[in-house]
Amino acid sequence: MTEMPTAALLTAPAAVPLLAAAAYALTPVRAPRPVPVRAPVRQPVGVGAREGAADPRPDRATGMLPGQATEAPDGGPRARSPEFPGPPGRQAAAWAGLVSPLVILLCGGLLAVRVPRTGPLTACSGLLRADALSVWMLLVVGAVALIACGSGPAYLAGERAAGRAGRRTAWRYQVLVQAFLAAMCLAMMTANLGVLWVAVEATTIVTAFLVGHRRTRTSVEAAWKYVVICSAGIALAFLGTVLIYYAARQAGVAESWALDWPTLVAHAGRLDAGVTRLGVTLVVLGFGAKAGLVPLHAWLPDAHSQAPAPVSALMSGVLLSVAFSAILRYRVLADAALGAGFTRVLLTGIALLTLALAAALLLAQRDHKRMLAYSSMEHMSLIALATAVGSPLALSAALLHIAGHGLAKSAAFCASGRILQLTGTSRIGRIRGLLGRAPLLGGVFGCAVAALLGFPPFGLFASELGIARAGFAAGSGLAWATAAALPLVLTAFAALAARTAHMLLGPAPEAPTSRSRRGTWPLLLALAACAALGTATGPLTGLLRAAAGAIGGR
C-alpha cells in the first residue's frame, strides 16, 4: 500500500507536464475568422522627421519598429489590446498550464516532508530516485515554473496585440513549455546517469524551438547557435558518461547498474583513476555548457534575449541549475574516486574565468535582456565557486543561491518581457523614466534587480554572504580565489546597477499606463518568496541541510 503513493510522487512531476503537452498537442487549432487589419502608420524617416519622434531603426530583439504592429505571422487575428486578450476558452486553455507547476510543487512539498525523515525514495526498479537534492531542485523548478506559466497568458496577449503571435503560435508555445518542464523534472528524479543525459539533451531540443519562437532572422540565428554549441557540450557529456560506464564495468559493476548513481558512489574507490578523471572533466565541460560556464557559454546571451520572456525565466532560473545539478552528482563521484583536490581546482578555475568574462561583458552591455543573461553567468560562477569550496556551509549557500537566483531572475526576465512590449525596444539607451511611465512594472523590475545584486532581505544576500564566509574559512588557495572573486562581483554589481538606474529613473516619455499592471501577481509572488528565503528558510531548513549532505557537505 505504501509503494503506490511513492511511485506516484516520483513519476507525477515528469508525467503530468508530459500529459499536459500531449493534451495541448491533440487540441485542434481552429482557423480564425478573417479580421481586417489596418496598415500601421509608420513614422517618417529622414530629414523631415518630427523632432522627438521615435527612433525609426528596428529593434534588434523584435525586428520591428517601435510601436509597430502587423498581422500575426501565422494568420491569426491581431488582438486590439492586451486588456482584451481573447475569448474565455482561449484564456482557460492558457491558464490550464498552471496545473503542471502546481503538481510539481505539491509533489515536491510532500517529498520534502518524507525524504529528510526516511531517506531517499525509489520507484520503477530504482530508475527514479528522490533524495534531498532532487527534492530541493524539484521545489525550485516548480516555483519558477509557476511564475513563468503564470506570466504566460499576459505575455502571449501582448504578443498577439503586437501582431507577433496568433493561435497556432500560442498553441505551439504551450506544448513546448510543458515538454520542457517534463524533461527538467525527469532530469531531477532519475538515478541513472544515462537517463539524466537524455533528459538534459531533451531540454536542448525543446528549448531550441522556443528560442526561435518569433521566427525572425535574429531569433532563428540564436536558436541555431544554441543548438550547435549545446550539442557540442552534450556530446562531451555523453563521451564522459560512456567513460564512467567503462570504468564501472572494469570495476566489476553489473551492466544494468553501471550508470546508477548510488551504485557508482558505493564503488567509487574501485574505479580507474585515469578514466574517471578524463570522464569527469568531459562531463563538467559538457554540462557546464548548459549551465552557462566557460568555455561553451556563447549561446546564453543570444538565446535568453531572443526567447519569450517566460521561457527566458525558465532557462535562466532553473535550466542552468538543473544542468549544474548534474555536475554536483558527478562531483560526489569524483571526490570519492579521486579525492577533493581534482574537482576543486577544476571548478575554481572555471568559476573565476566565467565571473571575469561576465563582469567584463556587463560593462559593455546595451540590451537589458542580454544584461540579465550575463548576470546569470555571474551567479552560476558563484555557485561553481561554492561547490569548489565544498564545505557544509558552502554547499548549503550554493543550494540557497540556486533557489534565490531562480526566483529573482524569473521575476526580472518576465518583467523585462513586459517592458519590451511596453516600450517596443530592449535597448537600455532608449528606455527612460520607467518608474514614472509604469510604476508597478518598474518597481517590480527594480526590486528583482536589487535581489540579483544581493541586497537584503532577499535570499541572495544570505547565500552570497555564506559563500564568502565559507571561501575565506577554507584553505589558503580557496581564500585567495574568493578574494579574487570579490572585485569581479563588485564590477558586475556596478554595471548592473548603473544600467538599471538608467532605465528606471529620469523623466517619463509618456503618461502612466495601467496596461503594465496585468500579469504582475506572479512577479510579486516571486519577490515575496525570495525575500522570505533571505529572512529564514523555515520548514526547508532540514531539507537544505540534507541536500547539502547528499552532495558531500558533511
C-alpha positions as CSV (number, residue, x, y, z in Angstrom):
1,M,0.0,0.0,0.0
2,T,3.0,2.3,0.5
3,E,4.6,1.5,-2.8
4,M,1.9,3.1,-5.0
5,P,2.0,6.6,-3.4
6,T,5.8,6.7,-3.6
7,A,5.7,5.7,-7.2
8,A,3.1,8.4,-7.9
9,L,5.1,11.1,-6.1
10,L,8.2,10.3,-8.1
11,T,6.5,9.9,-11.5
12,A,3.9,12.7,-11.4
13,P,6.4,15.7,-11.7
14,A,7.5,14.4,-15.1
15,A,4.3,12.6,-16.2
16,V,1.8,15.4,-15.6
17,P,3.7,18.0,-17.7
18,L,4.2,15.4,-20.4
19,L,0.4,14.6,-20.4
20,A,-0.3,18.3,-20.5
21,A,1.9,18.7,-23.5
22,A,0.1,15.8,-25.2
23,A,-3.3,17.3,-24.4
24,Y,-2.2,20.6,-25.9
25,A,-0.8,18.9,-28.9
26,L,-4.0,17.0,-29.5
27,T,-6.2,20.0,-29.1
28,P,-7.2,21.2,-32.6
29,V,-6.3,24.7,-33.6
30,R,-9.3,26.2,-35.4
31,A,-8.8,28.6,-38.2
32,P,-9.6,32.2,-37.1
33,R,-12.2,34.3,-38.7
34,P,-10.7,36.9,-41.1
35,V,-10.4,40.2,-39.4
36,P,-9.4,43.3,-41.4
37,V,-6.2,44.8,-40.2
38,R,-5.4,48.4,-40.9
39,A,-1.9,49.1,-42.1
40,P,0.3,50.6,-39.4
41,V,1.1,54.2,-39.5
42,R,4.9,54.5,-39.9
43,Q,6.9,57.3,-38.6
44,P,8.6,59.4,-41.2
45,V,12.3,58.7,-41.8
46,G,14.8,61.2,-42.9
47,V,15.3,64.9,-42.7
48,G,11.6,65.7,-42.4
49,A,11.0,63.5,-39.3
50,R,9.5,65.3,-36.4
51,E,11.8,66.3,-33.6
52,G,11.3,63.9,-30.7
53,A,9.8,61.2,-32.8
54,A,10.5,57.6,-32.1
55,D,13.8,56.2,-33.4
56,P,12.8,54.6,-36.8
57,R,15.5,51.9,-36.6
58,P,14.2,48.4,-35.9
59,D,14.9,46.9,-32.5
60,R,17.3,44.0,-32.5
61,A,15.2,41.9,-30.2
62,T,11.9,42.2,-32.1
63,G,13.0,43.1,-35.6
64,M,10.2,45.8,-35.7
65,L,9.9,49.5,-35.4
66,P,9.0,50.9,-32.0
67,G,5.2,50.7,-31.8
68,Q,4.8,48.8,-35.0
69,A,2.0,46.1,-35.1
70,T,1.1,43.9,-38.0
71,E,-1.0,40.9,-38.7
72,A,0.0,37.8,-36.8
73,P,2.7,35.8,-38.7
74,D,0.6,32.6,-38.6
75,G,-2.5,34.2,-39.9
76,G,-4.3,34.8,-36.6
77,P,-6.3,37.9,-36.0
78,R,-4.5,40.6,-34.1
79,A,-5.9,41.4,-30.7
80,R,-6.9,45.0,-30.2
81,S,-5.3,45.4,-26.8
82,P,-3.6,43.4,-24.2
83,E,-6.5,44.3,-21.9
84,F,-8.7,42.0,-24.1
85,P,-6.5,39.1,-25.0
86,G,-9.2,36.8,-26.4
87,P,-12.3,34.7,-25.7
88,P,-12.7,32.9,-22.4
89,G,-12.0,29.5,-23.9
90,R,-8.6,30.5,-25.1
91,Q,-7.8,32.1,-21.7
92,A,-8.9,28.9,-19.9
93,A,-6.6,26.9,-22.1
94,A,-3.7,29.3,-21.3
95,W,-4.3,29.2,-17.5
96,A,-4.5,25.3,-17.7
97,G,-0.8,25.4,-18.0
98,L,-0.6,26.2,-14.3
99,V,-1.7,22.7,-13.4
100,S,1.8,21.2,-14.1
101,P,3.7,23.7,-11.8
102,L,1.2,23.2,-9.0
103,V,1.6,19.4,-9.3
104,I,5.4,19.7,-9.2
105,L,5.2,21.9,-6.1
106,L,2.7,19.6,-4.5
107,C,4.9,16.5,-5.1
108,G,8.0,18.4,-4.0
109,G,6.3,19.5,-0.8
110,L,5.2,16.0,0.1
111,L,8.6,14.6,-0.7
112,A,10.2,17.4,1.4
113,V,8.3,16.1,4.4
114,R,9.2,12.4,3.8
115,V,12.7,12.3,2.4
116,P,14.6,14.0,5.3
117,R,12.9,11.7,7.7
118,T,13.0,8.4,5.8
119,G,15.9,8.8,3.4
120,P,15.9,8.5,-0.4
121,L,12.9,7.0,-2.0
122,T,13.0,4.9,-5.2
123,A,10.5,3.7,-7.8
124,C,10.4,2.0,-11.1
125,S,13.1,-0.6,-10.1
126,G,15.4,2.1,-9.0
127,L,15.3,4.2,-12.2
128,L,13.6,7.0,-10.3
129,R,15.1,8.2,-7.0
130,A,14.3,11.2,-4.8
131,D,16.9,12.3,-2.3
132,A,17.2,15.6,-0.6
133,L,19.0,17.3,-3.6
134,S,16.3,16.1,-6.0
135,V,13.5,17.4,-3.8
136,W,15.2,20.8,-3.3
137,M,15.7,21.2,-7.0
138,L,12.1,20.0,-7.7
139,L,10.8,22.7,-5.4
140,V,12.9,25.3,-7.3
141,V,11.6,24.0,-10.7
142,G,8.0,24.1,-9.5
143,A,8.3,27.6,-8.0
144,V,10.0,29.1,-11.1
145,A,7.6,27.2,-13.4
146,L,4.6,28.7,-11.5
147,I,6.0,32.2,-12.0
148,A,6.7,31.6,-15.7
149,C,3.5,29.9,-16.5
150,G,1.5,32.5,-14.5
151,S,3.1,35.2,-16.6
152,G,2.5,33.4,-19.9
153,P,-1.1,34.4,-20.6
154,A,-0.4,38.1,-20.2
155,Y,2.8,37.8,-22.2
156,L,1.1,36.0,-25.1
157,A,-1.8,38.6,-25.0
158,G,0.8,41.3,-25.5
159,E,2.4,39.4,-28.4
160,R,-1.0,39.0,-30.1
161,A,-1.7,42.7,-29.7
162,A,1.6,43.5,-31.3
163,G,1.0,41.1,-34.1
164,R,3.8,38.7,-33.3
165,A,1.7,35.7,-32.3
166,G,-1.5,34.0,-33.3
167,R,-3.5,31.0,-32.2
168,R,-1.1,28.5,-33.7
169,T,1.9,30.3,-32.1
170,A,0.3,30.2,-28.7
171,W,-0.6,26.5,-29.1
172,R,3.0,25.6,-30.1
173,Y,4.3,27.6,-27.1
174,Q,2.2,25.7,-24.6
175,V,3.2,22.3,-26.0
176,L,6.9,23.1,-25.9
177,V,6.8,24.7,-22.4
178,Q,5.1,21.6,-20.9
179,A,7.5,19.3,-22.6
180,F,10.3,21.5,-21.3
181,L,9.1,21.1,-17.7
182,A,8.7,17.3,-18.1
183,A,12.3,17.0,-19.3
184,M,13.7,19.0,-16.4
185,C,11.7,17.1,-13.8
186,L,12.9,13.8,-15.3
187,A,16.5,15.0,-15.0
188,M,15.9,15.7,-11.3
189,M,14.1,12.5,-10.4
190,T,16.3,9.9,-12.2
191,A,19.0,7.9,-10.6
192,N,20.5,6.7,-13.8
193,L,23.2,9.0,-15.3
194,G,22.4,7.9,-18.8
195,V,18.7,8.9,-18.4
196,L,20.0,12.2,-16.9
197,W,22.0,12.8,-20.1
198,V,18.9,12.0,-22.2
199,A,16.7,14.4,-20.2
200,V,19.2,17.3,-20.5
201,E,19.5,16.6,-24.2
202,A,15.7,16.7,-24.4
203,T,15.7,20.2,-22.9
204,T,18.1,21.3,-25.7
205,I,15.8,20.1,-28.4
206,V,12.6,21.6,-26.9
207,T,14.1,24.9,-26.0
208,A,15.7,25.4,-29.4
209,F,12.2,25.8,-30.9
210,L,11.2,28.1,-28.1
211,V,14.3,30.3,-28.7
212,G,13.2,30.7,-32.3
213,H,9.6,31.3,-31.3
214,R,9.3,34.6,-33.1
215,R,10.8,33.2,-36.4
216,T,12.7,36.4,-37.0
217,R,16.2,36.3,-38.5
218,T,17.8,37.1,-35.2
219,S,15.8,34.6,-33.2
220,V,16.4,31.8,-35.7
221,E,20.1,32.6,-35.7
222,A,20.1,32.5,-31.9
223,A,18.3,29.1,-32.0
224,W,20.9,27.6,-34.4
225,K,23.7,29.0,-32.3
226,Y,22.1,27.5,-29.2
227,V,21.7,24.1,-30.8
228,V,25.3,23.9,-32.2
229,I,27.1,25.0,-29.0
230,C,24.9,23.0,-26.6
231,S,25.0,19.9,-28.8
232,A,28.8,20.1,-28.7
233,G,28.6,20.3,-24.9
234,I,26.2,17.5,-24.7
235,A,28.4,15.4,-26.9
236,L,31.3,16.0,-24.5
237,A,29.0,15.0,-21.6
238,F,27.9,11.9,-23.5
239,L,31.6,10.8,-24.0
240,G,32.3,11.4,-20.3
241,T,29.2,9.3,-19.4
242,V,30.5,6.5,-21.6
243,L,33.9,6.7,-19.9
244,I,32.3,6.5,-16.5
245,Y,30.3,3.5,-17.6
246,Y,33.5,1.8,-18.9
247,A,35.3,2.5,-15.6
248,A,32.3,1.0,-13.7
249,R,32.3,-2.1,-15.9
250,Q,36.0,-2.6,-15.4
251,A,35.5,-2.3,-11.7
252,G,33.1,-5.2,-11.8
253,V,29.8,-3.3,-11.5
254,A,26.9,-5.1,-13.3
255,E,25.9,-3.8,-16.7
256,S,22.4,-2.9,-15.6
257,W,23.8,-0.8,-12.6
258,A,26.9,0.7,-14.2
259,L,25.3,4.1,-14.6
260,D,23.2,4.0,-11.4
261,W,24.4,7.0,-9.3
262,P,24.2,5.4,-5.8
263,T,25.9,2.2,-7.0
264,L,28.7,4.2,-8.6
265,V,29.3,6.2,-5.4
266,A,29.4,3.0,-3.4
267,H,32.0,1.5,-5.8
268,A,33.9,4.7,-6.5
269,G,37.1,3.5,-4.8
270,R,37.4,0.8,-7.4
271,L,37.1,3.0,-10.4
272,D,40.2,3.5,-12.6
273,A,41.6,6.9,-11.7
274,G,42.7,8.0,-15.2
275,V,39.5,7.1,-16.9
276,T,37.4,8.6,-14.2
277,R,39.5,11.8,-14.3
278,L,39.0,12.2,-18.0
279,G,35.3,11.3,-17.9
280,V,34.5,13.8,-15.1
281,T,36.4,16.5,-16.9
282,L,34.4,16.0,-20.1
283,V,31.2,15.9,-18.1
284,V,31.9,19.1,-16.3
285,L,32.7,20.8,-19.6
286,G,29.7,19.3,-21.3
287,F,27.1,20.1,-18.6
288,G,28.9,23.3,-17.9
289,A,27.9,24.4,-21.4
290,K,24.2,24.1,-20.4
291,A,24.9,25.8,-17.1
292,G,26.4,28.9,-18.9
293,L,30.0,28.3,-17.8
294,V,33.1,28.9,-19.9
295,P,34.3,27.8,-22.5
296,L,31.0,26.8,-24.1
297,H,28.9,29.8,-22.9
298,A,28.4,31.8,-26.0
299,W,24.9,30.6,-26.7
300,L,23.5,32.0,-23.5
301,P,23.1,35.8,-24.1
302,D,21.7,35.2,-27.6
303,A,19.2,32.5,-26.6
304,H,18.0,34.3,-23.5
305,S,17.5,37.6,-25.3
306,Q,15.5,36.0,-28.2
307,A,13.3,33.5,-26.3
308,P,9.9,34.6,-25.0
309,A,10.3,36.2,-21.6
310,P,8.7,33.4,-19.6
311,V,10.9,30.9,-21.4
312,S,14.0,33.0,-20.6
313,A,12.8,32.9,-17.0
314,L,12.7,29.1,-17.1
315,M,16.0,28.8,-18.9
316,S,17.9,31.2,-16.6
317,G,16.0,30.4,-13.4
318,V,16.1,26.6,-13.5
319,L,17.6,25.1,-16.7
320,L,21.1,26.4,-15.8
321,S,20.7,25.0,-12.3
322,V,19.3,21.6,-13.5
323,A,22.4,21.3,-15.7
324,F,24.7,22.2,-12.8
325,S,22.9,19.7,-10.5
326,A,24.3,17.0,-12.9
327,I,27.8,18.4,-12.1
328,L,27.0,18.2,-8.4
329,R,26.3,14.5,-8.9
330,Y,29.5,13.8,-10.7
331,R,31.5,15.9,-8.2
332,V,30.4,13.4,-5.4
333,L,31.6,10.5,-7.6
334,A,34.9,12.2,-8.5
335,D,35.7,13.2,-4.9
336,A,35.1,9.6,-3.7
337,A,37.3,8.2,-6.5
338,L,40.0,10.8,-6.9
339,G,39.9,13.0,-3.8
340,A,38.5,16.5,-3.4
341,G,41.5,18.3,-4.9
342,F,40.7,17.5,-8.6
343,T,37.2,18.9,-8.8
344,R,38.2,21.8,-6.5
345,V,40.9,23.1,-8.9
346,L,38.7,22.4,-12.0
347,L,35.6,24.2,-10.7
348,T,37.6,27.1,-9.2
349,G,39.3,27.8,-12.5
350,I,36.0,27.6,-14.5
351,A,34.2,29.8,-11.9
352,L,36.8,32.6,-11.9
353,L,37.0,32.6,-15.7
354,T,33.3,32.8,-16.1
355,L,32.9,35.5,-13.5
356,A,35.7,37.6,-15.1
357,L,34.1,37.3,-18.5
358,A,30.6,38.1,-17.2
359,A,31.8,41.2,-15.4
360,A,33.6,42.5,-18.5
361,L,30.6,41.9,-20.8
362,L,28.2,43.5,-18.3
363,L,30.3,46.7,-18.5
364,A,29.7,46.9,-22.3
365,Q,26.1,45.7,-22.4
366,R,23.4,47.9,-24.0
367,D,20.5,45.4,-24.1
368,H,18.5,44.7,-20.9
369,K,17.7,41.1,-21.7
370,R,21.3,40.3,-22.6
371,M,22.3,42.1,-19.4
372,L,20.2,39.7,-17.4
373,A,21.7,36.8,-19.3
374,Y,25.3,37.8,-18.4
375,S,24.1,38.2,-14.8
376,S,23.1,34.5,-14.9
377,M,26.7,33.7,-15.9
378,E,27.9,35.7,-12.9
379,H,25.6,33.8,-10.5
380,M,26.4,30.4,-11.9
381,S,30.1,31.1,-11.4
382,L,29.4,31.9,-7.7
383,I,27.6,28.6,-7.4
384,A,30.5,26.8,-9.0
385,L,32.9,28.6,-6.6
386,A,30.8,27.5,-3.6
387,T,30.8,23.9,-5.0
388,A,34.6,24.0,-5.3
389,V,34.9,25.0,-1.6
390,G,32.7,22.0,-0.7
391,S,32.2,22.6,3.0
392,P,28.7,22.2,4.5
393,L,28.2,26.0,4.7
394,A,29.4,26.5,1.1
395,L,27.1,23.8,-0.3
396,S,24.1,25.0,1.7
397,A,24.8,28.5,0.4
398,A,25.1,27.2,-3.1
399,L,21.7,25.5,-2.9
400,L,20.2,28.6,-1.3
401,H,21.7,30.6,-4.1
402,I,20.1,28.4,-6.7
403,A,16.7,29.0,-5.2
404,G,17.1,32.7,-4.7
405,H,18.6,33.2,-8.2
406,G,15.7,31.2,-9.8
407,L,13.1,33.3,-8.1
408,A,14.7,36.7,-8.6
409,K,15.8,36.0,-12.2
410,S,12.4,34.7,-13.2
411,A,10.8,37.9,-11.9
412,A,13.4,40.0,-13.7
413,F,13.0,38.3,-17.1
414,C,9.2,38.3,-17.0
415,A,9.3,42.0,-16.1
416,S,11.8,42.6,-18.9
417,G,9.4,41.0,-21.4
418,R,6.6,43.3,-20.4
419,I,9.0,46.3,-20.6
420,L,9.9,45.2,-24.1
421,Q,6.2,45.0,-25.1
422,L,5.5,48.4,-23.5
423,T,8.4,50.3,-25.0
424,G,9.0,48.4,-28.2
425,T,12.7,48.1,-27.6
426,S,15.2,46.2,-25.5
427,R,18.0,48.8,-25.8
428,I,18.8,50.3,-22.5
429,G,19.6,53.7,-24.0
430,R,16.1,54.1,-25.4
431,I,14.3,53.4,-22.1
432,R,14.0,56.2,-19.5
433,G,11.6,57.0,-16.7
434,L,10.1,53.6,-16.4
435,L,9.1,54.2,-12.8
436,G,7.0,57.2,-14.0
437,R,5.6,55.5,-17.0
438,A,4.7,52.2,-15.4
439,P,5.2,52.4,-11.6
440,L,4.3,48.9,-10.7
441,L,6.2,47.2,-13.5
442,G,9.2,49.4,-13.0
443,G,9.1,48.8,-9.2
444,V,9.0,45.0,-9.8
445,F,11.9,45.1,-12.2
446,G,13.9,47.3,-9.9
447,C,13.3,45.0,-6.9
448,A,14.2,42.0,-8.9
449,V,17.5,43.5,-10.0
450,A,18.1,44.6,-6.3
451,A,17.6,40.9,-5.4
452,L,20.1,39.9,-8.0
453,L,22.6,42.4,-6.7
454,G,22.4,40.8,-3.3
455,F,20.6,43.4,-1.3
456,P,18.8,42.3,1.9
457,P,16.3,41.0,2.7
458,F,16.4,38.8,-0.4
459,G,17.8,35.3,-0.4
460,L,20.9,36.1,-2.5
461,F,22.2,38.4,0.3
462,A,22.3,35.4,2.7
463,S,23.7,33.0,0.1
464,E,26.5,35.3,-1.1
465,L,27.4,36.1,2.5
466,G,27.6,32.3,3.2
467,I,29.7,31.7,0.1
468,A,32.2,34.4,1.1
469,R,32.4,33.2,4.7
470,A,32.9,29.6,3.5
471,G,35.6,30.6,1.0
472,F,37.7,32.6,3.4
473,A,37.3,29.9,6.0
474,A,38.7,27.2,3.6
475,G,42.4,26.7,2.7
476,S,44.7,29.4,1.6
477,G,44.2,28.7,-2.1
478,L,40.4,28.9,-1.9
479,A,40.7,32.0,0.3
480,W,42.7,33.7,-2.5
481,A,40.2,32.6,-5.1
482,T,37.4,34.1,-3.0
483,A,39.3,37.3,-2.6
484,A,39.9,37.4,-6.4
485,A,36.2,36.9,-7.0
486,L,35.1,39.9,-4.8
487,P,36.3,42.7,-7.1
488,L,34.7,40.9,-10.1
489,V,31.4,40.7,-8.2
490,L,31.6,44.4,-7.4
491,T,32.3,45.2,-11.1
492,A,29.2,43.3,-12.1
493,F,27.3,45.0,-9.3
494,A,28.2,48.4,-10.5
495,A,27.4,47.7,-14.2
496,L,24.0,46.1,-13.4
497,A,23.1,48.9,-11.0
498,A,24.0,51.7,-13.4
499,R,22.1,50.3,-16.4
500,T,19.0,49.5,-14.3
501,A,19.0,53.1,-12.8
502,H,19.2,54.5,-16.4
503,M,16.0,52.6,-17.2
504,L,14.1,53.3,-14.1
505,L,14.9,57.0,-13.4
506,G,14.5,60.2,-15.4
507,P,11.5,61.9,-16.9
508,A,8.8,59.6,-18.3
509,P,8.3,60.0,-22.0
510,E,4.6,59.2,-21.7
511,A,1.9,59.4,-19.1
512,P,1.5,56.4,-16.7
513,T,-0.4,53.5,-18.2
514,S,-2.4,50.7,-16.5
515,R,-1.7,48.1,-19.1
516,S,1.6,47.2,-17.5
517,R,-0.2,46.0,-14.3
518,R,-1.6,42.9,-15.9
519,G,0.2,39.7,-15.1
520,T,2.3,41.1,-12.3
521,W,1.0,38.9,-9.5
522,P,3.5,36.0,-10.3
523,L,6.3,38.5,-10.1
524,L,5.2,39.9,-6.8
525,L,4.9,36.3,-5.5
526,A,8.5,35.6,-6.7
527,L,9.9,38.6,-4.9
528,A,8.0,37.7,-1.7
529,A,9.3,34.2,-1.8
530,C,12.9,35.4,-2.4
531,A,12.6,37.8,0.5
532,A,11.3,35.0,2.7
533,L,14.3,32.9,1.8
534,G,16.6,35.7,2.8
535,T,14.9,36.0,6.2
536,A,14.6,32.3,7.2
537,T,14.4,29.0,5.4
538,G,11.7,27.9,8.0
539,P,10.4,24.4,7.3
540,L,13.0,24.0,4.5
541,T,16.0,24.1,6.9
542,G,16.1,20.4,7.4
543,L,15.8,19.7,3.7
544,L,18.5,22.2,2.9
545,R,20.9,20.6,5.3
546,A,20.0,17.1,4.0
547,A,20.6,18.3,0.4
548,A,24.0,19.7,1.3
549,G,24.8,16.4,2.9
550,A,23.7,14.4,-0.1
551,I,26.3,16.1,-2.3
552,G,29.2,15.9,0.2
553,G,28.7,18.7,2.7
554,R,29.2,16.6,5.8
